[in-house]
């Protein structure tokens, strides 16, 4: 489970939880997302696509896939004119 764009006290987070194997306790993680002072549309769809792509590459490591998806999105948004 991944929840993006959680705003807590002015800070933006992605939070997630996953269970690597049946019977194991779920692992939780959070990623602080730096805010970019601009308005963008379609970032949710792009984030979903990036997360899908990275999770396909890192099948057993959702936290790494999410971190790479967030960093990929940040780079793309910073390159926007």
C-alpha positions as CSV (number, residue, x, y, z in Angstrom):
1,X,0.0,0.0,0.0
2,X,1.4,3.4,-0.9
3,X,-0.3,6.7,-0.1
4,X,1.2,9.8,-1.8
5,X,1.0,13.5,-1.0
6,X,0.2,13.3,2.7
7,X,0.4,16.9,4.0
8,X,1.2,16.9,7.8
9,X,1.9,20.3,9.4
10,X,3.0,21.8,6.1
11,X,5.3,18.8,5.2
12,X,4.7,16.5,2.3
13,X,5.1,12.8,2.7
14,X,4.7,9.5,0.9
15,X,3.9,6.6,3.3
16,X,3.8,3.0,2.5
17,X,3.4,-0.5,4.0
18,X,4.3,-3.9,2.6
19,X,4.6,-7.5,3.6
20,X,7.5,-9.3,2.0
21,X,6.4,-12.8,2.8
22,X,3.2,-14.4,4.1
23,X,3.3,-14.6,7.9
24,X,5.8,-11.8,8.3
25,X,4.9,-8.5,10.0
26,X,4.3,-5.7,7.5
27,X,7.1,-3.1,7.1
28,X,6.2,0.6,7.0
29,X,8.2,3.4,5.5
30,X,7.9,7.2,4.9
31,X,9.5,9.5,2.4
32,X,9.7,13.2,2.9
33,X,8.9,14.9,-0.4
34,X,10.5,18.4,-1.0
35,X,7.9,20.9,-2.1
36,X,8.3,22.7,-5.4
37,X,6.8,26.1,-5.4
38,X,4.7,25.7,-8.5
39,X,1.5,24.2,-9.8
40,X,1.5,20.9,-11.8
41,X,-1.2,18.7,-13.2
42,X,-1.0,15.0,-13.8
43,X,1.6,14.3,-11.2
44,X,-0.5,11.6,-9.5
45,X,-0.7,9.7,-12.8
46,X,3.0,10.1,-13.4
47,X,3.8,9.0,-9.9
48,X,1.7,5.9,-10.3
49,X,3.4,5.1,-13.6
50,X,6.9,5.6,-12.1
51,X,6.0,3.5,-9.0
52,X,4.8,0.7,-11.3
53,X,7.9,0.8,-13.4
54,X,10.3,0.9,-10.4
55,X,8.4,-1.7,-8.5
56,X,8.7,-4.0,-11.5
57,X,12.5,-3.6,-11.3
58,X,12.6,-3.9,-7.5
59,X,9.9,-6.5,-6.9
60,X,10.9,-7.3,-3.4
61,X,11.7,-3.8,-2.2
62,X,8.7,-1.4,-2.4
63,X,10.4,1.2,-0.2
64,X,13.3,1.5,-2.7
65,X,10.9,1.5,-5.7
66,X,8.9,4.3,-4.0
67,X,12.1,6.3,-3.2
68,X,13.2,6.0,-6.9
69,X,9.7,7.0,-8.1
70,X,9.7,10.1,-5.9
71,X,13.2,11.1,-6.9
72,X,12.4,10.6,-10.6
73,X,9.3,12.7,-10.3
74,X,11.2,15.5,-8.5
75,X,13.8,15.6,-11.2
76,X,11.2,15.7,-14.0
77,X,9.3,18.5,-12.3
78,X,12.4,20.5,-11.6
79,X,13.3,20.3,-15.3
80,X,10.0,21.8,-16.3
81,X,10.2,25.4,-17.6
